[in-house]
Amino acid sequence: MGPLRDAPLDGRRGGLSAAVLWAIVLAGGDGVRLRPLTRRISGDDRPKQYVRLLGSRSLLGQTLDRVARVFPPERTVIVTQRRHAGYLGSELSRASGLSILAQPDDRGTAAGILFPVQWISMRDPDATVAVFPSDHFILEEGLLMGCVAEAAAAVAGDPARIVLLGATPSEADAGYGWIEPGGPLGDMRAAVYRVRRFWEKPSPERAERCFREGCLWNTLIFVARASLLLWAAERLLPVLHGRLARLSAFAGTEDEPWAIQQAYALAPTASFSRAILEAAPFLLAVRALPPLTWCDLGTPERVVNMVERLGLQPVWLSSSARSA
Protein backbone atom coordinates (compact mmCIF):
# COMPACT_ATOMS: atom_id res chain seq x y z
CA MET A 1 0.00 0.00 0.00
CA GLY A 2 1.49 3.31 -1.06
CA PRO A 3 1.68 6.47 1.03
CA LEU A 4 -1.59 8.31 1.50
CA ARG A 5 -0.44 11.38 -0.36
CA ASP A 6 0.08 9.41 -3.58
CA ALA A 7 -3.51 10.01 -4.69
CA PRO A 8 -4.48 8.16 -7.88
CA LEU A 9 -4.61 10.06 -11.14
CA ASP A 10 -6.13 8.54 -14.25
CA GLY A 11 -5.24 11.29 -16.71
CA ARG A 12 -8.85 12.05 -17.64
CA ARG A 13 -9.06 15.80 -17.93
CA GLY A 14 -10.82 18.61 -19.62
CA GLY A 15 -14.50 17.66 -19.83
CA LEU A 16 -17.56 16.21 -18.15
CA SER A 17 -17.71 13.49 -20.80
CA ALA A 18 -14.79 11.76 -19.07
CA ALA A 19 -17.12 10.19 -16.50
CA VAL A 20 -20.83 9.63 -16.00
CA LEU A 21 -22.37 11.57 -13.12
CA TRP A 22 -24.39 9.79 -10.43
CA ALA A 23 -26.31 11.28 -7.50
CA ILE A 24 -26.31 9.77 -4.01
CA VAL A 25 -29.05 10.97 -1.67
CA LEU A 26 -28.31 10.28 2.00
CA ALA A 27 -31.49 9.31 3.84
CA GLY A 28 -30.23 6.79 6.38
CA GLY A 29 -29.95 8.85 9.55
CA ASP A 30 -32.31 8.57 12.53
CA GLY A 31 -32.53 12.30 13.27
CA VAL A 32 -32.30 11.84 17.04
CA ARG A 33 -31.38 15.45 17.85
CA LEU A 34 -34.47 16.76 16.06
CA ARG A 35 -36.86 14.08 17.32
CA PRO A 36 -38.63 16.22 19.96
CA LEU A 37 -39.71 18.56 17.16
CA THR A 38 -40.38 16.00 14.44
CA ARG A 39 -42.47 13.92 16.85
CA ARG A 40 -44.60 17.00 17.52
CA ILE A 41 -45.14 17.51 13.78
CA SER A 42 -45.65 13.93 12.59
CA GLY A 43 -47.00 12.25 15.71
CA ASP A 44 -44.47 9.41 15.50
CA ASP A 45 -40.73 8.77 15.59
CA ARG A 46 -40.03 8.98 11.87
CA PRO A 47 -36.62 10.48 11.02
CA LYS A 48 -36.52 14.14 10.04
CA GLN A 49 -35.96 13.49 6.34
CA TYR A 50 -39.50 12.05 6.12
CA VAL A 51 -41.12 15.04 7.88
CA ARG A 52 -42.65 18.17 6.33
CA LEU A 53 -40.66 20.69 8.30
CA LEU A 54 -40.68 23.56 5.80
CA GLY A 55 -43.16 23.45 2.94
CA SER A 56 -45.57 20.88 1.55
CA ARG A 57 -42.90 18.27 0.81
CA SER A 58 -40.75 16.36 3.25
CA LEU A 59 -37.06 17.17 3.39
CA LEU A 60 -36.33 14.02 1.36
CA GLY A 61 -38.97 14.95 -1.19
CA GLN A 62 -37.46 18.40 -1.55
CA THR A 63 -34.00 16.87 -1.99
CA LEU A 64 -35.23 14.48 -4.70
CA ASP A 65 -36.89 17.36 -6.56
CA ARG A 66 -33.64 19.32 -6.34
CA VAL A 67 -31.49 16.45 -7.56
CA ALA A 68 -33.89 15.72 -10.46
CA ARG A 69 -33.00 19.11 -11.95
CA VAL A 70 -29.67 17.61 -13.07
CA PHE A 71 -29.63 13.84 -12.53
CA PRO A 72 -31.90 11.31 -14.25
CA PRO A 73 -33.63 8.77 -11.97
CA GLU A 74 -31.65 5.85 -13.40
CA ARG A 75 -28.48 7.49 -12.02
CA THR A 76 -29.93 8.53 -8.67
CA VAL A 77 -29.38 6.31 -5.63
CA ILE A 78 -31.12 6.74 -2.28
CA VAL A 79 -29.38 5.14 0.69
CA THR A 80 -31.64 4.51 3.67
CA GLN A 81 -32.23 1.94 6.43
CA ARG A 82 -34.42 -1.12 6.23
CA ARG A 83 -36.54 0.03 9.15
CA HIS A 84 -37.39 3.22 7.25
CA ALA A 85 -39.20 1.31 4.50
CA GLY A 86 -42.65 2.32 5.73
CA TYR A 87 -41.77 6.00 5.56
CA LEU A 88 -39.91 5.82 2.26
CA GLY A 89 -42.77 4.40 0.21
CA SER A 90 -44.87 7.55 0.28
CA GLU A 91 -41.87 9.63 -0.80
CA LEU A 92 -41.49 7.72 -4.06
CA SER A 93 -45.01 8.25 -5.37
CA ARG A 94 -43.77 11.14 -7.52
CA ALA A 95 -40.56 9.41 -8.62
CA SER A 96 -39.80 6.23 -10.50
CA GLY A 97 -36.64 4.54 -11.68
CA LEU A 98 -34.62 5.44 -8.60
CA SER A 99 -32.33 2.87 -6.99
CA ILE A 100 -32.90 2.24 -3.27
CA LEU A 101 -30.10 0.85 -1.11
CA ALA A 102 -31.34 -0.19 2.34
CA GLN A 103 -28.68 -0.49 5.01
CA PRO A 104 -29.35 -3.18 7.64
CA ASP A 105 -28.28 -0.71 10.37
CA ASP A 106 -26.97 2.81 10.78
CA ARG A 107 -23.16 2.70 10.76
CA GLY A 108 -22.63 6.44 10.44
CA THR A 109 -22.04 8.68 7.45
CA ALA A 110 -18.92 6.80 6.33
CA ALA A 111 -20.89 3.63 5.58
CA GLY A 112 -23.85 5.70 4.37
CA ILE A 113 -21.64 7.23 1.68
CA LEU A 114 -19.21 4.41 0.89
CA PHE A 115 -21.90 1.72 0.52
CA PRO A 116 -23.60 3.46 -2.45
CA VAL A 117 -20.19 4.49 -3.83
CA GLN A 118 -19.17 0.82 -3.83
CA TRP A 119 -22.51 -0.17 -5.40
CA ILE A 120 -22.16 2.42 -8.17
CA SER A 121 -18.52 1.55 -8.79
CA MET A 122 -19.43 -2.10 -9.33
CA ARG A 123 -21.75 -1.01 -12.14
CA ASP A 124 -19.79 1.98 -13.47
CA PRO A 125 -16.09 1.90 -12.51
CA ASP A 126 -15.45 5.33 -14.04
CA ALA A 127 -18.36 7.05 -12.28
CA THR A 128 -18.25 10.47 -10.69
CA VAL A 129 -20.65 10.84 -7.76
CA ALA A 130 -22.38 13.85 -6.26
CA VAL A 131 -23.53 13.39 -2.66
CA PHE A 132 -26.58 15.16 -1.22
CA PRO A 133 -27.74 15.00 2.41
CA SER A 134 -31.54 14.96 2.72
CA ASP A 135 -31.88 17.17 5.79
CA HIS A 136 -31.08 20.53 4.20
CA PHE A 137 -33.25 23.50 3.35
CA ILE A 138 -32.18 25.41 0.23
CA LEU A 139 -34.25 28.22 -1.23
CA GLU A 140 -32.24 28.98 -4.39
CA GLU A 141 -32.12 25.42 -5.73
CA GLY A 142 -31.15 26.31 -9.29
CA LEU A 143 -28.19 28.34 -8.06
CA LEU A 144 -27.02 25.50 -5.83
CA MET A 145 -27.28 22.88 -8.58
CA GLY A 146 -25.27 25.17 -10.85
CA CYS A 147 -22.52 25.09 -8.24
CA VAL A 148 -22.74 21.28 -8.20
CA ALA A 149 -22.15 21.31 -11.96
CA GLU A 150 -19.11 23.56 -11.44
CA ALA A 151 -17.80 21.17 -8.78
CA ALA A 152 -18.22 18.31 -11.28
CA ALA A 153 -16.26 20.28 -13.87
CA ALA A 154 -13.49 20.82 -11.31
CA VAL A 155 -13.38 17.05 -10.65
CA ALA A 156 -13.21 16.38 -14.38
CA GLY A 157 -10.19 18.68 -14.53
CA ASP A 158 -8.54 17.28 -11.40
CA PRO A 159 -9.86 13.77 -10.63
CA ALA A 160 -7.68 13.46 -7.52
CA ARG A 161 -9.87 15.99 -5.67
CA ILE A 162 -13.02 15.74 -3.56
CA VAL A 163 -14.76 19.04 -4.28
CA LEU A 164 -16.92 20.21 -1.39
CA LEU A 165 -19.54 22.94 -1.45
CA GLY A 166 -18.77 25.44 1.31
CA ALA A 167 -21.31 27.92 2.71
CA THR A 168 -20.52 31.32 4.18
CA PRO A 169 -21.18 31.03 7.93
CA SER A 170 -23.55 33.33 9.78
CA GLU A 171 -22.16 32.48 13.22
CA ALA A 172 -19.48 30.45 14.99
CA ASP A 173 -21.56 27.27 15.17
CA ALA A 174 -19.39 24.40 16.44
CA GLY A 175 -21.94 21.88 15.18
CA TYR A 176 -20.73 22.25 11.59
CA GLY A 177 -17.59 21.11 9.86
CA TRP A 178 -15.30 24.04 8.99
CA ILE A 179 -13.17 24.46 5.87
CA GLU A 180 -10.14 26.73 5.57
CA PRO A 181 -9.75 27.59 1.87
CA GLY A 182 -6.32 27.86 0.29
CA GLY A 183 -5.25 29.12 -3.10
CA PRO A 184 -7.39 28.84 -6.23
CA LEU A 185 -7.62 25.53 -8.03
CA GLY A 186 -7.25 26.28 -11.73
CA ASP A 187 -9.18 29.23 -13.18
CA MET A 188 -9.70 31.81 -10.42
CA ARG A 189 -13.11 32.73 -11.89
CA ALA A 190 -14.50 29.32 -10.94
CA ALA A 191 -14.40 30.06 -7.17
CA VAL A 192 -12.89 26.62 -6.48
CA TYR A 193 -10.05 26.60 -3.96
CA ARG A 194 -7.66 24.15 -2.40
CA VAL A 195 -8.27 23.29 1.24
CA ARG A 196 -5.64 23.98 3.92
CA ARG A 197 -7.45 22.51 6.92
CA PHE A 198 -10.73 20.84 7.77
CA TRP A 199 -12.24 20.67 11.26
CA GLU A 200 -15.23 18.44 11.95
CA LYS A 201 -17.39 19.85 14.75
CA PRO A 202 -14.51 21.67 16.45
CA SER A 203 -14.42 23.16 19.93
CA PRO A 204 -16.37 26.42 20.40
CA GLU A 205 -13.05 28.26 20.63
CA ARG A 206 -11.83 26.80 17.34
CA ALA A 207 -15.20 27.52 15.67
CA GLU A 208 -14.97 31.14 16.80
CA ARG A 209 -11.48 31.40 15.32
CA CYS A 210 -12.61 29.79 12.06
CA PHE A 211 -15.48 32.26 11.86
CA ARG A 212 -13.16 35.24 12.36
CA GLU A 213 -10.68 33.95 9.79
CA GLY A 214 -13.18 33.53 6.96
CA CYS A 215 -13.53 29.76 6.92
CA LEU A 216 -16.56 28.09 5.36
CA TRP A 217 -19.17 25.68 6.64
CA ASN A 218 -19.09 22.20 5.17
CA THR A 219 -22.48 21.42 3.59
CA LEU A 220 -21.47 17.77 2.98
CA ILE A 221 -22.63 18.25 -0.59
CA PHE A 222 -19.64 17.20 -2.67
CA VAL A 223 -18.50 15.70 -5.96
CA ALA A 224 -15.71 13.15 -6.44
CA ARG A 225 -14.63 10.23 -8.55
CA ALA A 226 -15.95 7.00 -7.04
CA SER A 227 -12.53 5.43 -7.47
CA LEU A 228 -10.89 8.20 -5.40
CA LEU A 229 -13.36 7.77 -2.55
CA LEU A 230 -12.75 4.02 -2.48
CA TRP A 231 -8.99 4.59 -2.62
CA ALA A 232 -9.17 6.94 0.37
CA ALA A 233 -11.45 4.55 2.27
CA GLU A 234 -9.06 1.66 1.73
CA ARG A 235 -6.32 3.64 3.45
CA LEU A 236 -8.24 5.54 6.11
CA LEU A 237 -11.09 3.12 6.89
CA PRO A 238 -9.61 -0.25 5.92
CA VAL A 239 -11.99 -2.44 7.96
CA LEU A 240 -15.14 -0.78 6.65
CA HIS A 241 -13.75 -0.66 3.12
CA GLY A 242 -12.80 -4.33 3.25
CA ARG A 243 -16.28 -5.41 4.31
CA LEU A 244 -17.99 -3.33 1.63
CA ALA A 245 -15.51 -4.36 -1.08
CA ARG A 246 -16.58 -8.00 -0.63
CA LEU A 247 -20.00 -7.07 -2.01
CA SER A 248 -18.58 -7.00 -5.55
CA ALA A 249 -18.58 -10.81 -5.65
CA PHE A 250 -22.36 -10.81 -5.09
CA ALA A 251 -23.41 -7.85 -7.25
CA GLY A 252 -26.68 -8.54 -9.06
CA THR A 253 -27.12 -12.03 -7.60
CA GLU A 254 -29.86 -13.37 -5.34
CA ASP A 255 -27.29 -13.52 -2.55
CA GLU A 256 -26.59 -9.78 -2.62
CA PRO A 257 -29.04 -8.93 0.25
CA TRP A 258 -27.41 -11.62 2.40
CA ALA A 259 -23.95 -10.26 1.55
CA ILE A 260 -25.02 -6.73 2.56
CA GLN A 261 -26.29 -8.07 5.88
CA GLN A 262 -22.97 -9.81 6.48
CA ALA A 263 -20.96 -6.75 5.49
CA TYR A 264 -22.78 -4.61 8.04
CA ALA A 265 -22.78 -7.20 10.82
CA LEU A 266 -19.33 -6.23 12.11
CA ALA A 267 -18.78 -2.98 10.19
CA PRO A 268 -17.42 -0.14 12.32
CA THR A 269 -19.38 3.05 12.85
CA ALA A 270 -17.52 6.09 11.56
CA SER A 271 -18.01 9.68 10.46
CA PHE A 272 -17.07 10.36 6.85
CA SER A 273 -16.18 13.95 7.66
CA ARG A 274 -13.90 13.02 10.53
CA ALA A 275 -12.31 9.88 9.06
CA ILE A 276 -11.81 11.10 5.47
CA LEU A 277 -12.20 14.87 5.13
CA GLU A 278 -10.46 15.91 8.35
CA ALA A 279 -7.70 13.31 7.92
CA ALA A 280 -6.83 14.13 4.29
CA PRO A 281 -7.35 17.84 3.51
CA PHE A 282 -4.81 17.60 0.67
CA LEU A 283 -7.42 15.60 -1.26
CA LEU A 284 -9.97 18.38 -0.89
CA ALA A 285 -11.07 21.42 -2.80
CA VAL A 286 -14.01 23.68 -2.06
CA ARG A 287 -16.44 25.53 -4.27
CA ALA A 288 -17.48 28.56 -2.22
CA LEU A 289 -21.23 29.02 -2.55
CA PRO A 290 -22.57 32.43 -3.51
CA PRO A 291 -24.99 34.07 -1.07
CA LEU A 292 -28.05 31.81 -0.78
CA THR A 293 -30.49 30.55 1.81
CA TRP A 294 -29.05 27.26 3.06
CA CYS A 295 -29.36 25.46 6.38
CA ASP A 296 -28.57 22.01 7.72
CA LEU A 297 -31.72 21.40 9.79
CA GLY A 298 -29.94 19.35 12.41
CA THR A 299 -31.35 20.93 15.57
CA PRO A 300 -34.69 22.44 16.66
CA GLU A 301 -32.98 25.80 17.08
CA ARG A 302 -31.83 25.85 13.45
CA VAL A 303 -35.33 24.93 12.25
CA VAL A 304 -36.98 27.68 14.30
CA ASN A 305 -34.38 30.22 13.17
CA MET A 306 -35.03 29.34 9.52
CA VAL A 307 -38.81 29.58 10.01
CA GLU A 308 -38.41 33.05 11.49
CA ARG A 309 -35.97 34.09 8.78
CA LEU A 310 -38.48 33.09 6.08
CA GLY A 311 -41.43 34.61 7.93
CA LEU A 312 -43.35 31.33 8.03
CA GLN A 313 -46.13 30.46 10.52
CA PRO A 314 -46.35 26.66 10.71
CA VAL A 315 -48.88 25.20 13.13
CA TRP A 316 -46.21 23.34 15.06
CA LEU A 317 -44.26 26.49 15.98
CA SER A 318 -44.96 27.21 19.65
CA SER A 319 -43.12 28.16 22.78
CA SER A 320 -42.59 24.49 23.57
CA ALA A 321 -41.06 23.90 20.14
CA ARG A 322 -38.67 26.74 20.75
CA SER A 323 -37.46 25.15 23.95
CA ALA A 324 -37.25 21.60 22.49
C-alpha positions as CSV (number, residue, x, y, z in Angstrom):
1,M,0.0,0.0,0.0
2,G,1.5,3.3,-1.1
3,P,1.7,6.5,1.0
4,L,-1.6,8.3,1.5
5,R,-0.4,11.4,-0.4
6,D,0.1,9.4,-3.6
7,A,-3.5,10.0,-4.7
8,P,-4.5,8.2,-7.9
9,L,-4.6,10.1,-11.1
10,D,-6.1,8.5,-14.3
11,G,-5.2,11.3,-16.7
12,R,-8.9,12.1,-17.6
13,R,-9.1,15.8,-17.9
14,G,-10.8,18.6,-19.6
15,G,-14.5,17.7,-19.8
16,L,-17.6,16.2,-18.1
17,S,-17.7,13.5,-20.8
18,A,-14.8,11.8,-19.1
19,A,-17.1,10.2,-16.5
20,V,-20.8,9.6,-16.0
21,L,-22.4,11.6,-13.1
22,W,-24.4,9.8,-10.4
23,A,-26.3,11.3,-7.5
24,I,-26.3,9.8,-4.0
25,V,-29.1,11.0,-1.7
26,L,-28.3,10.3,2.0
27,A,-31.5,9.3,3.8
28,G,-30.2,6.8,6.4
29,G,-30.0,8.8,9.6
30,D,-32.3,8.6,12.5
31,G,-32.5,12.3,13.3
32,V,-32.3,11.8,17.0
33,R,-31.4,15.4,17.9
34,L,-34.5,16.8,16.1
35,R,-36.9,14.1,17.3
36,P,-38.6,16.2,20.0
37,L,-39.7,18.6,17.2
38,T,-40.4,16.0,14.4
39,R,-42.5,13.9,16.8
40,R,-44.6,17.0,17.5
41,I,-45.1,17.5,13.8
42,S,-45.7,13.9,12.6
43,G,-47.0,12.2,15.7
44,D,-44.5,9.4,15.5
45,D,-40.7,8.8,15.6
46,R,-40.0,9.0,11.9
47,P,-36.6,10.5,11.0
48,K,-36.5,14.1,10.0
49,Q,-36.0,13.5,6.3
50,Y,-39.5,12.1,6.1
51,V,-41.1,15.0,7.9
52,R,-42.6,18.2,6.3
53,L,-40.7,20.7,8.3
54,L,-40.7,23.6,5.8
55,G,-43.2,23.4,2.9
56,S,-45.6,20.9,1.6
57,R,-42.9,18.3,0.8
58,S,-40.8,16.4,3.2
59,L,-37.1,17.2,3.4
60,L,-36.3,14.0,1.4
61,G,-39.0,14.9,-1.2
62,Q,-37.5,18.4,-1.6
63,T,-34.0,16.9,-2.0
64,L,-35.2,14.5,-4.7
65,D,-36.9,17.4,-6.6
66,R,-33.6,19.3,-6.3
67,V,-31.5,16.5,-7.6
68,A,-33.9,15.7,-10.5
69,R,-33.0,19.1,-12.0
70,V,-29.7,17.6,-13.1
71,F,-29.6,13.8,-12.5
72,P,-31.9,11.3,-14.2
73,P,-33.6,8.8,-12.0
74,E,-31.7,5.8,-13.4
75,R,-28.5,7.5,-12.0
76,T,-29.9,8.5,-8.7
77,V,-29.4,6.3,-5.6
78,I,-31.1,6.7,-2.3
79,V,-29.4,5.1,0.7
80,T,-31.6,4.5,3.7
81,Q,-32.2,1.9,6.4
82,R,-34.4,-1.1,6.2
83,R,-36.5,0.0,9.2
84,H,-37.4,3.2,7.2
85,A,-39.2,1.3,4.5
86,G,-42.6,2.3,5.7
87,Y,-41.8,6.0,5.6
88,L,-39.9,5.8,2.3
89,G,-42.8,4.4,0.2
90,S,-44.9,7.6,0.3
91,E,-41.9,9.6,-0.8
92,L,-41.5,7.7,-4.1
93,S,-45.0,8.2,-5.4
94,R,-43.8,11.1,-7.5
95,A,-40.6,9.4,-8.6
96,S,-39.8,6.2,-10.5
97,G,-36.6,4.5,-11.7
98,L,-34.6,5.4,-8.6
99,S,-32.3,2.9,-7.0
100,I,-32.9,2.2,-3.3
101,L,-30.1,0.8,-1.1
102,A,-31.3,-0.2,2.3
103,Q,-28.7,-0.5,5.0
104,P,-29.3,-3.2,7.6
105,D,-28.3,-0.7,10.4
106,D,-27.0,2.8,10.8
107,R,-23.2,2.7,10.8
108,G,-22.6,6.4,10.4
109,T,-22.0,8.7,7.4
110,A,-18.9,6.8,6.3
111,A,-20.9,3.6,5.6
112,G,-23.8,5.7,4.4
113,I,-21.6,7.2,1.7
114,L,-19.2,4.4,0.9
115,F,-21.9,1.7,0.5
116,P,-23.6,3.5,-2.4
117,V,-20.2,4.5,-3.8
118,Q,-19.2,0.8,-3.8
119,W,-22.5,-0.2,-5.4
120,I,-22.2,2.4,-8.2
121,S,-18.5,1.6,-8.8
122,M,-19.4,-2.1,-9.3
123,R,-21.7,-1.0,-12.1
124,D,-19.8,2.0,-13.5
125,P,-16.1,1.9,-12.5
126,D,-15.5,5.3,-14.0
127,A,-18.4,7.1,-12.3
128,T,-18.3,10.5,-10.7
129,V,-20.7,10.8,-7.8
130,A,-22.4,13.8,-6.3
131,V,-23.5,13.4,-2.7
132,F,-26.6,15.2,-1.2
133,P,-27.7,15.0,2.4
134,S,-31.5,15.0,2.7
135,D,-31.9,17.2,5.8
136,H,-31.1,20.5,4.2
137,F,-33.3,23.5,3.4
138,I,-32.2,25.4,0.2
139,L,-34.3,28.2,-1.2
140,E,-32.2,29.0,-4.4
141,E,-32.1,25.4,-5.7
142,G,-31.1,26.3,-9.3
143,L,-28.2,28.3,-8.1
144,L,-27.0,25.5,-5.8
145,M,-27.3,22.9,-8.6
146,G,-25.3,25.2,-10.8
147,C,-22.5,25.1,-8.2
148,V,-22.7,21.3,-8.2
149,A,-22.2,21.3,-12.0
150,E,-19.1,23.6,-11.4
151,A,-17.8,21.2,-8.8
152,A,-18.2,18.3,-11.3
153,A,-16.3,20.3,-13.9
154,A,-13.5,20.8,-11.3
155,V,-13.4,17.1,-10.7
156,A,-13.2,16.4,-14.4
157,G,-10.2,18.7,-14.5
158,D,-8.5,17.3,-11.4
159,P,-9.9,13.8,-10.6
160,A,-7.7,13.5,-7.5
161,R,-9.9,16.0,-5.7
162,I,-13.0,15.7,-3.6
163,V,-14.8,19.0,-4.3
164,L,-16.9,20.2,-1.4
165,L,-19.5,22.9,-1.5
166,G,-18.8,25.4,1.3
167,A,-21.3,27.9,2.7
168,T,-20.5,31.3,4.2
169,P,-21.2,31.0,7.9
170,S,-23.6,33.3,9.8
171,E,-22.2,32.5,13.2
172,A,-19.5,30.5,15.0
173,D,-21.6,27.3,15.2
174,A,-19.4,24.4,16.4
175,G,-21.9,21.9,15.2
176,Y,-20.7,22.3,11.6
177,G,-17.6,21.1,9.9
178,W,-15.3,24.0,9.0
179,I,-13.2,24.5,5.9
180,E,-10.1,26.7,5.6
181,P,-9.8,27.6,1.9
182,G,-6.3,27.9,0.3
183,G,-5.3,29.1,-3.1
184,P,-7.4,28.8,-6.2
185,L,-7.6,25.5,-8.0
186,G,-7.3,26.3,-11.7
187,D,-9.2,29.2,-13.2
188,M,-9.7,31.8,-10.4
189,R,-13.1,32.7,-11.9
190,A,-14.5,29.3,-10.9
191,A,-14.4,30.1,-7.2
192,V,-12.9,26.6,-6.5
193,Y,-10.0,26.6,-4.0
194,R,-7.7,24.1,-2.4
195,V,-8.3,23.3,1.2
196,R,-5.6,24.0,3.9
197,R,-7.5,22.5,6.9
198,F,-10.7,20.8,7.8
199,W,-12.2,20.7,11.3
200,E,-15.2,18.4,11.9
201,K,-17.4,19.8,14.8
202,P,-14.5,21.7,16.5
203,S,-14.4,23.2,19.9
204,P,-16.4,26.4,20.4
205,E,-13.1,28.3,20.6
206,R,-11.8,26.8,17.3
207,A,-15.2,27.5,15.7
208,E,-15.0,31.1,16.8
209,R,-11.5,31.4,15.3
210,C,-12.6,29.8,12.1
211,F,-15.5,32.3,11.9
212,R,-13.2,35.2,12.4
213,E,-10.7,34.0,9.8
214,G,-13.2,33.5,7.0
215,C,-13.5,29.8,6.9
216,L,-16.6,28.1,5.4
217,W,-19.2,25.7,6.6
218,N,-19.1,22.2,5.2
219,T,-22.5,21.4,3.6
220,L,-21.5,17.8,3.0
221,I,-22.6,18.3,-0.6
222,F,-19.6,17.2,-2.7
223,V,-18.5,15.7,-6.0
224,A,-15.7,13.2,-6.4
225,R,-14.6,10.2,-8.5
226,A,-16.0,7.0,-7.0
227,S,-12.5,5.4,-7.5
228,L,-10.9,8.2,-5.4
229,L,-13.4,7.8,-2.6
230,L,-12.8,4.0,-2.5
231,W,-9.0,4.6,-2.6
232,A,-9.2,6.9,0.4
233,A,-11.4,4.6,2.3
234,E,-9.1,1.7,1.7
235,R,-6.3,3.6,3.5
236,L,-8.2,5.5,6.1
237,L,-11.1,3.1,6.9
238,P,-9.6,-0.2,5.9
239,V,-12.0,-2.4,8.0
240,L,-15.1,-0.8,6.7
241,H,-13.7,-0.7,3.1
242,G,-12.8,-4.3,3.2
243,R,-16.3,-5.4,4.3
244,L,-18.0,-3.3,1.6
245,A,-15.5,-4.4,-1.1
246,R,-16.6,-8.0,-0.6
247,L,-20.0,-7.1,-2.0
248,S,-18.6,-7.0,-5.5
249,A,-18.6,-10.8,-5.6
250,F,-22.4,-10.8,-5.1
251,A,-23.4,-7.9,-7.2
252,G,-26.7,-8.5,-9.1
253,T,-27.1,-12.0,-7.6
254,E,-29.9,-13.4,-5.3
255,D,-27.3,-13.5,-2.5
256,E,-26.6,-9.8,-2.6
257,P,-29.0,-8.9,0.2
258,W,-27.4,-11.6,2.4
259,A,-24.0,-10.3,1.5
260,I,-25.0,-6.7,2.6
261,Q,-26.3,-8.1,5.9
262,Q,-23.0,-9.8,6.5
263,A,-21.0,-6.8,5.5
264,Y,-22.8,-4.6,8.0
265,A,-22.8,-7.2,10.8
266,L,-19.3,-6.2,12.1
267,A,-18.8,-3.0,10.2
268,P,-17.4,-0.1,12.3
269,T,-19.4,3.1,12.8
270,A,-17.5,6.1,11.6
271,S,-18.0,9.7,10.5
272,F,-17.1,10.4,6.8
273,S,-16.2,14.0,7.7
274,R,-13.9,13.0,10.5
275,A,-12.3,9.9,9.1
276,I,-11.8,11.1,5.5
277,L,-12.2,14.9,5.1
278,E,-10.5,15.9,8.3
279,A,-7.7,13.3,7.9
280,A,-6.8,14.1,4.3
281,P,-7.3,17.8,3.5
282,F,-4.8,17.6,0.7
283,L,-7.4,15.6,-1.3
284,L,-10.0,18.4,-0.9
285,A,-11.1,21.4,-2.8
286,V,-14.0,23.7,-2.1
287,R,-16.4,25.5,-4.3
288,A,-17.5,28.6,-2.2
289,L,-21.2,29.0,-2.5
290,P,-22.6,32.4,-3.5
291,P,-25.0,34.1,-1.1
292,L,-28.0,31.8,-0.8
293,T,-30.5,30.5,1.8
294,W,-29.0,27.3,3.1
295,C,-29.4,25.5,6.4
296,D,-28.6,22.0,7.7
297,L,-31.7,21.4,9.8
298,G,-29.9,19.4,12.4
299,T,-31.4,20.9,15.6
300,P,-34.7,22.4,16.7
301,E,-33.0,25.8,17.1
302,R,-31.8,25.9,13.5
303,V,-35.3,24.9,12.2
304,V,-37.0,27.7,14.3
305,N,-34.4,30.2,13.2
306,M,-35.0,29.3,9.5
307,V,-38.8,29.6,10.0
308,E,-38.4,33.1,11.5
309,R,-36.0,34.1,8.8
310,L,-38.5,33.1,6.1
311,G,-41.4,34.6,7.9
312,L,-43.4,31.3,8.0
313,Q,-46.1,30.5,10.5
314,P,-46.3,26.7,10.7
315,V,-48.9,25.2,13.1
316,W,-46.2,23.3,15.1
317,L,-44.3,26.5,16.0
318,S,-45.0,27.2,19.7
319,S,-43.1,28.2,22.8
320,S,-42.6,24.5,23.6
321,A,-41.1,23.9,20.1
322,R,-38.7,26.7,20.8
323,S,-37.5,25.1,23.9
324,A,-37.3,21.6,22.5
